[in-house]
Amino acid sequence: MTALAPPGPLVVTFGCRLNAYESEVIRSRLVAAGIQDTVVVNSCAVTAEAERQARQAIRRLRRERPAARIVVTGCAAQLDPARFAAMPEVDVVLGNTEKLDPVSHLARGDTSAVADIMTVSETALHLIDGFDGRARAFIQVQQGCDHRCTFCIIPFARGNNRSVAPGSVVTQVARLVDRGFAEVVLAGVDIGDYGRDLPGRPTLAALVRAILAEVPGLPRLRLSSIDPVEVDGALFALLATEPRLMPHLHLSVQAGDDLTLKRMKRRHSCADVTRLCRDLRQARPEFVFGADLIAGFPTETPAMFAATRALVAAADLTYLHVFPYSPRPGTPAARMPPVAPAEVKARAARLRADGADRLGRFLATRDGAEERVLVERPGFGRSEHYAPVAWPGGGEPGSILTLTVVGSDGRQLFARPPA
């Protein structure tokens, strides 16, 4: 009887698009080295719930693959490696720098390798050929963050701002387009700060312009989450006029009350958010906006929360990514007077209900429209506005179909099958 070969490497990803990119780097390195029966959990630390989910997944994965080597990495592991190393299910803990070279650490037999992330001063692009099971590609353009929002622990997990050279980014985009990817998302921790650490201080707008000019075969380009104040005149002009830049922008808003924003140490005001959305929509009427919002930030009164709900309406935000405030040890906000946990939960629920209502209203406006849809799996994909679209029939993942919308259910659009 022939013995079964051990299963190949598995990478389980939590959190942001940057983690998705890094997971693909990890997976490709393990596959190239022929490493088998290894599970990597790429964790997130943006909330306590994200960390809890990672620990829960680790326990489940150990039950499912008792013989596998389990490696834990990502932001949660960077911040508290000892906690994960103490879990009996975990064999190896790697930091956010070390995870991009997993093979050397595994070959040396390291059980824990987590450097001081604040000492890292450069970020190299790791060329990859694709994304396992994904129709769109994410590309890291920068790492880390130089700002210190009072609620956020991520700069201590990712380090300071470090950008990838423009030429390297363009090379990676061209490589992915050559391999059939029709949509690329520029990702990072704070992409609006792109280039400030590089010679000549190239801007995000300059990078976008270079990608569009030097990779003419790229049909669709998106930006990941960006601070409203970081959309400068040059980037605004590109978003307003360039058809290959998708008419969808996700803004890091967090709150709709100016005093709350000040306590968060954010760099924008409520007026900045509404002005950007209004002006960009006037320049390009099909634009839609999403936003990250925190419910129940410490000191947030009912009136302050009502102001956040009002900003959602005033800026006409469509896609809401709502976080119940989660205290992160070591951050200034964790020492501020808290909102009662039950009230935090209730406010998050109300904001999510607002988001569901606004998404439903937007989808209803698309009835009868023709949408260019990137196929994520047969019968499902996303429009240029990032709206989910379903249709009877197939479609090759990664291809772009032009479909006619025939209705919606408040959560997604429905289209006729392609001719």
PENOR-V298786 format. One record per residue. N is the residue number from 1. RES is the residue in one letter. D_FIRST is the distance of its C-alpha to the first C-alpha in Angstrom with 1 decimal. Layout:
# PENOR-V298786
n:N res:RES d_first:D_FIRST
n:N res:RES d_first:D_FIRST
This chain:
# PENOR-V298786
n:1 res:M d_first:0.0
n:2 res:T d_first:3.8
n:3 res:A d_first:6.4
n:4 res:L d_first:9.3
n:5 res:A d_first:12.4
n:6 res:P d_first:15.3
n:7 res:P d_first:17.9
n:8 res:G d_first:20.9
n:9 res:P d_first:24.4
n:10 res:L d_first:26.5
n:11 res:V d_first:30.3
n:12 res:V d_first:32.3
n:13 res:T d_first:36.0
n:14 res:F d_first:39.1
n:15 res:G d_first:42.7
n:16 res:C d_first:44.4
n:17 res:R d_first:43.8
n:18 res:L d_first:44.0
n:19 res:N d_first:41.0
n:20 res:A d_first:39.1
n:21 res:Y d_first:40.0
n:22 res:E d_first:39.0
n:23 res:S d_first:35.6
n:24 res:E d_first:34.9
n:25 res:V d_first:35.9
n:26 res:I d_first:33.6
n:27 res:R d_first:30.6
n:28 res:S d_first:31.3
n:29 res:R d_first:31.6
n:30 res:L d_first:28.3
n:31 res:V d_first:26.5
n:32 res:A d_first:28.4
n:33 res:A d_first:27.4
n:34 res:G d_first:23.7
n:35 res:I d_first:23.9
n:36 res:Q d_first:21.1
n:37 res:D d_first:20.9
n:38 res:T d_first:24.7
n:39 res:V d_first:27.1
n:40 res:V d_first:30.7
n:41 res:V d_first:33.5
n:42 res:N d_first:36.6
n:43 res:S d_first:39.3
n:44 res:C d_first:42.8
n:45 res:A d_first:46.0
n:46 res:V d_first:48.6
n:47 res:T d_first:48.8
n:48 res:A d_first:47.9
n:49 res:E d_first:45.9
n:50 res:A d_first:43.7
n:51 res:E d_first:42.9
n:52 res:R d_first:42.2
n:53 res:Q d_first:39.7
n:54 res:A d_first:37.9
n:55 res:R d_first:37.6
n:56 res:Q d_first:36.4
n:57 res:A d_first:33.7
n:58 res:I d_first:32.6
n:59 res:R d_first:32.1
n:60 res:R d_first:30.3
n:61 res:L d_first:27.9
n:62 res:R d_first:27.1
n:63 res:R d_first:26.2
n:64 res:E d_first:24.0
n:65 res:R d_first:22.3
n:66 res:P d_first:22.6
n:67 res:A d_first:20.7
n:68 res:A d_first:22.6
n:69 res:R d_first:25.7
n:70 res:I d_first:28.7
n:71 res:V d_first:31.6
n:72 res:V d_first:34.9
n:73 res:T d_first:37.6
n:74 res:G d_first:40.5
n:75 res:C d_first:44.0
n:76 res:A d_first:43.4
n:77 res:A d_first:41.4
n:78 res:Q d_first:44.2
n:79 res:L d_first:46.9
n:80 res:D d_first:45.4
n:81 res:P d_first:42.5
n:82 res:A d_first:43.0
n:83 res:R d_first:42.5
n:84 res:F d_first:39.0
n:85 res:A d_first:38.1
n:86 res:A d_first:39.1
n:87 res:M d_first:36.5
n:88 res:P d_first:33.6
n:89 res:E d_first:31.2
n:90 res:V d_first:32.3
n:91 res:D d_first:31.1
n:92 res:V d_first:33.3
n:93 res:V d_first:36.7
n:94 res:L d_first:38.0
n:95 res:G d_first:41.5
n:96 res:N d_first:42.5
n:97 res:T d_first:43.1
n:98 res:E d_first:40.0
n:99 res:K d_first:37.6
n:100 res:L d_first:38.2
n:101 res:D d_first:36.8
n:102 res:P d_first:33.8
n:103 res:V d_first:31.7
n:104 res:S d_first:34.4
n:105 res:H d_first:34.7
n:106 res:L d_first:31.0
n:107 res:A d_first:30.8
n:108 res:R d_first:33.8
n:109 res:G d_first:32.3
n:110 res:D d_first:35.2
n:111 res:T d_first:35.1
n:112 res:S d_first:38.3
n:113 res:A d_first:40.2
n:114 res:V d_first:43.1
n:115 res:A d_first:46.2
n:116 res:D d_first:49.6
n:117 res:I d_first:49.4
n:118 res:M d_first:53.2
n:119 res:T d_first:53.1
n:120 res:V d_first:51.0
n:121 res:S d_first:53.4
n:122 res:E d_first:51.4
n:123 res:T d_first:48.7
n:124 res:A d_first:46.7
n:125 res:L d_first:45.0
n:126 res:H d_first:41.3
n:127 res:L d_first:40.6
n:128 res:I d_first:37.7
n:129 res:D d_first:36.7
n:130 res:G d_first:36.1
n:131 res:F d_first:35.4
n:132 res:D d_first:32.0
n:133 res:G d_first:32.7
n:134 res:R d_first:36.5
n:135 res:A d_first:39.1
n:136 res:R d_first:41.8
n:137 res:A d_first:41.7
n:138 res:F d_first:43.2
n:139 res:I d_first:44.9
n:140 res:Q d_first:46.2
n:141 res:V d_first:49.8
n:142 res:Q d_first:50.8
n:143 res:Q d_first:49.8
n:144 res:G d_first:51.8
n:145 res:C d_first:55.2
n:146 res:D d_first:58.7
n:147 res:H d_first:60.0
n:148 res:R d_first:60.0
n:149 res:C d_first:60.1
n:150 res:T d_first:60.9
n:151 res:F d_first:57.9
n:152 res:C d_first:55.2
n:153 res:I d_first:52.9
n:154 res:I d_first:51.0
n:155 res:P d_first:53.1
n:156 res:F d_first:52.1
n:157 res:A d_first:48.4
n:158 res:R d_first:48.9
n:159 res:G d_first:51.9
n:160 res:N d_first:54.8
n:161 res:N d_first:55.1
n:162 res:R d_first:53.3
n:163 res:S d_first:53.2
n:164 res:V d_first:51.0
n:165 res:A d_first:53.1
n:166 res:P d_first:54.0
n:167 res:G d_first:52.7
n:168 res:S d_first:49.3
n:169 res:V d_first:49.2
n:170 res:V d_first:50.4
n:171 res:T d_first:47.7
n:172 res:Q d_first:45.0
n:173 res:V d_first:46.5
n:174 res:A d_first:46.7
n:175 res:R d_first:43.1
n:176 res:L d_first:41.9
n:177 res:V d_first:44.2
n:178 res:D d_first:42.9
n:179 res:R d_first:39.4
n:180 res:G d_first:40.8
n:181 res:F d_first:41.9
n:182 res:A d_first:45.2
n:183 res:E d_first:46.1
n:184 res:V d_first:46.3
n:185 res:V d_first:47.4
n:186 res:L d_first:49.2
n:187 res:A d_first:48.1
n:188 res:G d_first:49.3
n:189 res:V d_first:50.8
n:190 res:D d_first:54.4
n:191 res:I d_first:54.4
n:192 res:G d_first:58.1
n:193 res:D d_first:58.6
n:194 res:Y d_first:56.7
n:195 res:G d_first:58.3
n:196 res:R d_first:60.8
n:197 res:D d_first:59.2
n:198 res:L d_first:58.8
n:199 res:P d_first:61.5
n:200 res:G d_first:63.9
n:201 res:R d_first:62.6
n:202 res:P d_first:61.1
n:203 res:T d_first:60.9
n:204 res:L d_first:58.3
n:205 res:A d_first:60.5
n:206 res:A d_first:60.5
n:207 res:L d_first:56.7
n:208 res:V d_first:56.4
n:209 res:R d_first:59.0
n:210 res:A d_first:57.2
n:211 res:I d_first:53.9
n:212 res:L d_first:55.6
n:213 res:A d_first:57.6
n:214 res:E d_first:54.9
n:215 res:V d_first:52.0
n:216 res:P d_first:53.8
n:217 res:G d_first:50.5
n:218 res:L d_first:49.7
n:219 res:P d_first:50.6
n:220 res:R d_first:50.5
n:221 res:L d_first:51.1
n:222 res:R d_first:51.3
n:223 res:L d_first:52.5
n:224 res:S d_first:50.9
n:225 res:S d_first:53.2
n:226 res:I d_first:56.5
n:227 res:D d_first:59.6
n:228 res:P d_first:62.6
n:229 res:V d_first:64.9
n:230 res:E d_first:62.5
n:231 res:V d_first:63.1
n:232 res:D d_first:65.8
n:233 res:G d_first:68.0
n:234 res:A d_first:65.9
n:235 res:L d_first:62.7
n:236 res:F d_first:64.6
n:237 res:A d_first:65.9
n:238 res:L d_first:62.4
n:239 res:L d_first:61.1
n:240 res:A d_first:64.2
n:241 res:T d_first:64.1
n:242 res:E d_first:60.7
n:243 res:P d_first:58.8
n:244 res:R d_first:55.4
n:245 res:L d_first:55.8
n:246 res:M d_first:54.7
n:247 res:P d_first:57.4
n:248 res:H d_first:55.8
n:249 res:L d_first:56.4
n:250 res:H d_first:55.0
n:251 res:L d_first:57.6
n:252 res:S d_first:57.4
n:253 res:V d_first:60.3
n:254 res:Q d_first:59.5
n:255 res:A d_first:62.8
n:256 res:G d_first:65.9
n:257 res:D d_first:68.6
n:258 res:D d_first:70.2
n:259 res:L d_first:70.8
n:260 res:T d_first:67.1
n:261 res:L d_first:66.1
n:262 res:K d_first:68.4
n:263 res:R d_first:66.9
n:264 res:M d_first:63.5
n:265 res:K d_first:64.9
n:266 res:R d_first:64.0
n:267 res:R d_first:65.9
n:268 res:H d_first:66.7
n:269 res:S d_first:69.0
n:270 res:C d_first:68.7
n:271 res:A d_first:71.1
n:272 res:D d_first:68.8
n:273 res:V d_first:66.0
n:274 res:T d_first:68.2
n:275 res:R d_first:69.9
n:276 res:L d_first:66.7
n:277 res:C d_first:65.3
n:278 res:R d_first:68.7
n:279 res:D d_first:69.4
n:280 res:L d_first:65.9
n:281 res:R d_first:66.0
n:282 res:Q d_first:69.5
n:283 res:A d_first:68.4
n:284 res:R d_first:65.2
n:285 res:P d_first:65.5
n:286 res:E d_first:61.9
n:287 res:F d_first:60.8
n:288 res:V d_first:59.0
n:289 res:F d_first:58.4
n:290 res:G d_first:56.0
n:291 res:A d_first:56.7
n:292 res:D d_first:55.2
n:293 res:L d_first:57.3
n:294 res:I d_first:57.5
n:295 res:A d_first:58.7
n:296 res:G d_first:60.6
n:297 res:F d_first:61.3
n:298 res:P d_first:63.4
n:299 res:T d_first:67.1
n:300 res:E d_first:66.3
n:301 res:T d_first:69.0
n:302 res:P d_first:68.9
n:303 res:A d_first:71.2
n:304 res:M d_first:68.9
n:305 res:F d_first:65.9
n:306 res:A d_first:68.1
n:307 res:A d_first:68.9
n:308 res:T d_first:65.2
n:309 res:R d_first:64.9
n:310 res:A d_first:68.0
n:311 res:L d_first:66.6
n:312 res:V d_first:63.6
n:313 res:A d_first:66.1
n:314 res:A d_first:68.5
n:315 res:A d_first:65.9
n:316 res:D d_first:64.2
n:317 res:L d_first:60.7
n:318 res:T d_first:57.9
n:319 res:Y d_first:54.6
n:320 res:L d_first:54.9
n:321 res:H d_first:52.4
n:322 res:V d_first:53.7
n:323 res:F d_first:52.9
n:324 res:P d_first:54.4
n:325 res:Y d_first:56.0
n:326 res:S d_first:53.7
n:327 res:P d_first:55.4
n:328 res:R d_first:53.7
n:329 res:P d_first:54.7
n:330 res:G d_first:56.8
n:331 res:T d_first:58.2
n:332 res:P d_first:61.9
n:333 res:A d_first:61.3
n:334 res:A d_first:59.6
n:335 res:R d_first:63.0
n:336 res:M d_first:64.9
n:337 res:P d_first:66.0
n:338 res:P d_first:63.1
n:339 res:V d_first:63.1
n:340 res:A d_first:62.0
n:341 res:P d_first:58.2
n:342 res:A d_first:58.9
n:343 res:E d_first:61.2
n:344 res:V d_first:58.8
n:345 res:K d_first:56.2
n:346 res:A d_first:58.9
n:347 res:R d_first:60.1
n:348 res:A d_first:56.6
n:349 res:A d_first:56.1
n:350 res:R d_first:59.5
n:351 res:L d_first:58.6
n:352 res:R d_first:55.3
n:353 res:A d_first:57.2
n:354 res:D d_first:59.7
n:355 res:G d_first:56.8
n:356 res:A d_first:55.4
n:357 res:D d_first:58.9
n:358 res:R d_first:59.5
n:359 res:L d_first:56.2
n:360 res:G d_first:57.0
n:361 res:R d_first:60.4
n:362 res:F d_first:59.2
n:363 res:L d_first:56.6
n:364 res:A d_first:59.3
n:365 res:T d_first:61.3
n:366 res:R d_first:58.6
n:367 res:D d_first:58.9
n:368 res:G d_first:59.5
n:369 res:A d_first:58.7
n:370 res:E d_first:56.5
n:371 res:E d_first:53.7
n:372 res:R d_first:51.6
n:373 res:V d_first:48.2
n:374 res:L d_first:45.3
n:375 res:V d_first:42.2
n:376 res:E d_first:39.8
n:377 res:R d_first:37.5
n:378 res:P d_first:38.1
n:379 res:G d_first:41.3
n:380 res:F d_first:42.2
n:381 res:G d_first:43.9
n:382 res:R d_first:47.0
n:383 res:S d_first:50.4
n:384 res:E d_first:52.5
n:385 res:H d_first:54.0
n:386 res:Y d_first:50.5
n:387 res:A d_first:50.9
n:388 res:P d_first:47.8
n:389 res:V d_first:47.7
n:390 res:A d_first:45.7
n:391 res:W d_first:45.9
n:392 res:P d_first:44.2
n:393 res:G d_first:41.9
n:394 res:G d_first:39.9
n:395 res:G d_first:40.6
n:396 res:E d_first:38.6
n:397 res:P d_first:38.0
n:398 res:G d_first:40.4
n:399 res:S d_first:42.8
n:400 res:I d_first:46.4
n:401 res:L d_first:47.8
n:402 res:T d_first:51.4
n:403 res:L d_first:51.5
n:404 res:T d_first:54.4
n:405 res:V d_first:54.5
n:406 res:V d_first:55.4
n:407 res:G d_first:55.4
n:408 res:S d_first:53.9
n:409 res:D d_first:53.1
n:410 res:G d_first:54.3
n:411 res:R d_first:50.9
n:412 res:Q d_first:49.9
n:413 res:L d_first:51.3
n:414 res:F d_first:50.4
n:415 res:A d_first:50.8
n:416 res:R d_first:50.8
n:417 res:P d_first:47.8
n:418 res:P d_first:48.2
n:419 res:A d_first:50.0
